[in-house]
Amino acid sequence: QLACPLDLGCHSVQASEQMKFKFCGDLDAPDWLLAEISLLAKISSVRMKLLCSQVAKQILGEAFEPEKFAKLTGDPSFSQSDVRAICSSIQFILESAARFDVEDAVLNNELQQLGMPKESSESLCRPYRDNRQKLKERLSNVGLSLPKLESLEWRVDYVLSSSRLKEVNEPSVQMHITYSDPCLVAMSEATGKRVPIPQVETFEVSGDKFRVLYNELKAARALMASLEQ
């Protein structure tokens, strides 16, 4: 059981273990969000309202100002990673609540169930209530974003033997794939906007498995092309 970060009469985070949350799409709250509740609880209600207003503006397309955001946290003990975690947590709450069209009163109640002090949850919900319709429209315009292939490197080796087999005499294909996932983002120091974090996958397959992979990808591409017509 995770106790409430501040002894302010708020609920225990343990409540999330038995409950589903509407702002999470009637699912459990993410574990990483539960871990950041203690950071959000340290922020005063006044600063929480200002922070949420800044994050809402960023979601709506305005430039993000890291220095201003760090100043609004109002706690010199916060590290840069803490500030980023606070920003990400607030952004997730606002975007997810808007995406699932959650009433501000419901969001307020659910945040308190997660362990957020009442004053802080109410301060977060005020900017959400004021920008709810704009956030819904913005998120609906963004639409579905899928991972994007950034680069593909490959190499074919012919294996004569190995430590396990005296004779192999088979080709081996090594793949190095770099892609961007819109669900995994970070703040750009240059622009102050959210940008995808490059992801790298490296694997090795036999010649036979590579041919299977190639044919399946080729068939999938043909199917996608037929749907576009």
C-alpha positions as CSV (number, residue, x, y, z in Angstrom):
1,Q,0.0,0.0,0.0
2,L,1.2,3.5,-0.9
3,A,0.2,6.0,1.7
4,C,-1.0,9.5,0.8
5,P,2.1,11.7,0.0
6,L,0.7,14.4,2.3
7,D,-1.3,13.9,5.4
8,L,-4.2,16.0,4.2
9,G,-7.0,13.6,4.5
10,C,-6.8,12.4,1.0
11,H,-7.4,8.8,-0.1
12,S,-4.8,6.1,-0.2
13,V,-3.3,5.2,-3.6
14,Q,-4.3,1.6,-2.8
15,A,-7.9,2.6,-3.9
16,S,-6.6,2.4,-7.5
17,E,-5.9,-1.3,-7.2
18,Q,-9.7,-2.0,-6.9
19,M,-11.0,0.8,-9.1
20,K,-11.1,1.7,-12.8
21,F,-10.8,5.3,-13.8
22,K,-12.9,7.1,-16.4
23,F,-10.1,9.5,-17.3
24,C,-8.0,6.4,-18.1
25,G,-10.7,4.9,-20.3
26,D,-12.2,2.8,-17.5
27,L,-8.8,1.1,-17.0
28,D,-6.3,1.1,-14.1
29,A,-4.2,4.2,-13.7
30,P,-0.7,3.7,-15.1
31,D,1.9,2.7,-12.5
32,W,4.2,5.6,-13.6
33,L,1.4,8.1,-12.8
34,L,0.9,6.6,-9.4
35,A,4.6,7.0,-8.7
36,E,4.5,10.7,-9.6
37,I,1.5,11.6,-7.4
38,S,3.9,12.4,-4.6
39,L,5.5,15.1,-6.8
40,L,2.2,16.6,-7.7
41,A,1.2,16.7,-4.1
42,K,4.1,18.9,-3.2
43,I,2.9,21.7,-5.5
44,S,0.6,24.4,-3.9
45,S,-2.9,24.8,-5.3
46,V,-2.1,28.2,-6.8
47,R,0.9,27.0,-8.6
48,M,-0.9,23.8,-9.7
49,K,-3.5,26.0,-11.5
50,L,-0.9,28.0,-13.2
51,L,1.1,24.9,-14.3
52,C,-2.0,23.2,-15.7
53,S,-2.9,26.4,-17.6
54,Q,0.6,26.3,-19.2
55,V,0.4,22.6,-20.1
56,A,-3.1,23.1,-21.6
57,K,-1.7,25.9,-23.7
58,Q,1.1,23.7,-24.9
59,I,-1.3,20.9,-25.8
60,L,-3.3,23.5,-27.8
61,G,-0.2,24.3,-29.9
62,E,1.6,27.1,-28.0
63,A,5.4,26.9,-27.5
64,F,6.5,25.3,-24.3
65,E,8.8,27.4,-22.0
66,P,10.9,25.1,-19.8
67,E,12.3,28.0,-17.7
68,K,8.9,29.4,-16.9
69,F,7.5,25.9,-16.1
70,A,10.5,25.2,-13.8
71,K,9.9,28.5,-12.0
72,L,6.2,27.7,-11.5
73,T,7.0,24.5,-9.7
74,G,8.2,26.7,-6.8
75,D,10.5,24.1,-5.2
76,P,14.3,24.4,-5.6
77,S,14.6,20.8,-4.5
78,F,12.9,19.6,-7.8
79,S,15.5,18.3,-10.3
80,Q,15.1,18.7,-14.1
81,S,13.8,15.1,-14.2
82,D,11.2,16.0,-11.5
83,V,10.0,19.0,-13.6
84,R,9.7,16.8,-16.7
85,A,7.8,14.2,-14.7
86,I,5.4,16.8,-13.4
87,C,4.8,18.2,-16.9
88,S,4.3,14.7,-18.3
89,S,1.9,13.7,-15.5
90,I,-0.2,16.8,-15.9
91,Q,-0.2,16.5,-19.7
92,F,-1.3,12.9,-19.5
93,I,-4.2,13.7,-17.1
94,L,-5.5,16.6,-19.2
95,E,-5.2,14.8,-22.6
96,S,-6.6,11.5,-21.3
97,A,-9.5,13.2,-19.6
98,A,-10.3,15.2,-22.7
99,R,-10.0,12.2,-25.0
100,F,-12.5,10.2,-22.9
101,D,-14.7,13.3,-22.4
102,V,-14.6,13.1,-18.6
103,E,-16.5,15.7,-16.6
104,D,-14.3,17.9,-14.4
105,A,-16.2,16.9,-11.3
106,V,-15.5,13.2,-12.1
107,L,-11.8,13.9,-12.8
108,N,-11.5,15.8,-9.5
109,N,-12.9,12.9,-7.6
110,E,-10.8,10.3,-9.4
111,L,-7.6,12.3,-8.8
112,Q,-8.3,12.4,-5.1
113,Q,-8.9,8.7,-5.1
114,L,-5.4,8.4,-6.5
115,G,-4.0,10.2,-3.5
116,M,-3.9,13.8,-4.7
117,P,-4.8,16.5,-2.1
118,K,-8.3,18.0,-2.6
119,E,-7.0,21.5,-3.1
120,S,-4.5,20.4,-5.8
121,S,-7.0,18.3,-7.7
122,E,-9.5,21.1,-7.7
123,S,-6.8,23.5,-9.0
124,L,-5.9,21.1,-11.8
125,C,-9.5,20.7,-12.8
126,R,-10.3,24.4,-13.2
127,P,-8.0,24.9,-16.3
128,Y,-9.3,21.5,-17.6
129,R,-12.9,22.7,-17.3
130,D,-12.1,26.0,-19.0
131,N,-10.2,24.3,-21.9
132,R,-12.0,21.0,-22.1
133,Q,-13.8,21.6,-25.4
134,K,-10.7,23.1,-27.1
135,L,-8.6,20.1,-25.9
136,K,-11.2,17.6,-27.3
137,E,-11.1,19.4,-30.7
138,R,-7.3,19.6,-30.7
139,L,-6.9,15.9,-29.9
140,S,-9.5,14.8,-32.4
141,N,-7.7,16.8,-35.1
142,V,-4.4,15.1,-34.3
143,G,-5.9,11.7,-34.9
144,L,-4.2,8.3,-34.6
145,S,-0.4,8.4,-34.8
146,L,1.5,5.2,-35.5
147,P,5.2,4.5,-35.1
148,K,7.3,5.7,-38.0
149,L,10.3,4.0,-39.5
150,E,13.3,6.3,-39.4
151,S,16.1,4.1,-40.8
152,L,16.9,0.5,-41.6
153,E,20.4,-1.0,-41.8
154,W,21.1,-4.7,-42.7
155,R,23.9,-7.0,-43.2
156,V,24.2,-10.6,-44.5
157,D,26.9,-12.9,-43.1
158,Y,27.6,-16.4,-44.3
159,V,28.3,-18.5,-41.2
160,L,30.7,-21.4,-41.8
161,S,30.8,-22.7,-38.3
162,S,30.2,-21.7,-34.7
163,S,31.1,-22.7,-31.1
164,R,28.1,-25.0,-31.1
165,L,28.3,-26.5,-34.6
166,K,31.3,-27.5,-36.5
167,E,29.6,-26.8,-39.8
168,V,26.8,-24.3,-40.4
169,N,27.1,-23.1,-43.9
170,E,24.0,-20.8,-43.7
171,P,23.5,-17.1,-44.3
172,S,22.6,-15.0,-41.3
173,V,20.8,-11.6,-41.6
174,Q,21.4,-8.8,-39.0
175,M,18.8,-6.0,-38.9
176,H,19.2,-2.6,-37.2
177,I,15.9,-0.7,-37.1
178,T,15.4,2.9,-35.8
179,Y,11.9,4.2,-35.4
180,S,9.9,6.9,-33.7
181,D,6.9,6.1,-31.5
182,P,4.5,9.1,-30.9
183,C,3.6,7.6,-27.5
184,L,7.2,7.9,-26.3
185,V,8.1,11.6,-26.3
186,A,10.4,14.1,-24.6
187,M,10.7,17.8,-24.4
188,S,13.0,19.4,-27.0
189,E,15.3,21.9,-25.4
190,A,15.6,23.7,-28.8
191,T,11.9,24.2,-29.5
192,G,10.2,23.4,-26.2
193,K,7.8,21.0,-27.9
194,R,7.3,17.3,-27.5
195,V,9.2,15.2,-29.9
196,P,9.3,11.4,-30.3
197,I,12.2,9.6,-28.7
198,P,14.1,7.4,-31.3
199,Q,13.8,3.7,-30.6
200,V,16.3,1.1,-31.8
201,E,15.7,-2.6,-32.4
202,T,18.5,-5.0,-33.4
203,F,18.1,-8.7,-34.1
204,E,19.5,-11.5,-36.1
205,V,17.6,-14.2,-38.1
206,S,18.5,-17.1,-40.3
207,G,18.1,-16.9,-44.0
208,D,14.9,-19.0,-43.9
209,K,13.3,-16.9,-41.2
210,F,14.2,-13.7,-43.1
211,R,12.6,-15.0,-46.2
212,V,9.4,-15.7,-44.2
213,L,9.6,-12.2,-42.7
214,Y,10.2,-10.6,-46.1
215,N,7.2,-12.4,-47.8
216,E,4.9,-11.6,-44.9
217,L,5.8,-7.9,-45.0
218,K,5.4,-7.9,-48.8
219,A,1.9,-9.4,-48.5
220,A,1.0,-6.8,-45.8
221,R,2.2,-4.0,-48.0
222,A,0.2,-5.3,-50.9
223,L,-2.9,-5.5,-48.7
224,M,-2.5,-1.9,-47.5
225,A,-2.0,-0.7,-51.1
226,S,-5.3,-2.4,-52.1
227,L,-7.2,-0.7,-49.2
228,E,-6.0,2.7,-50.4
229,Q,-7.5,2.3,-53.8
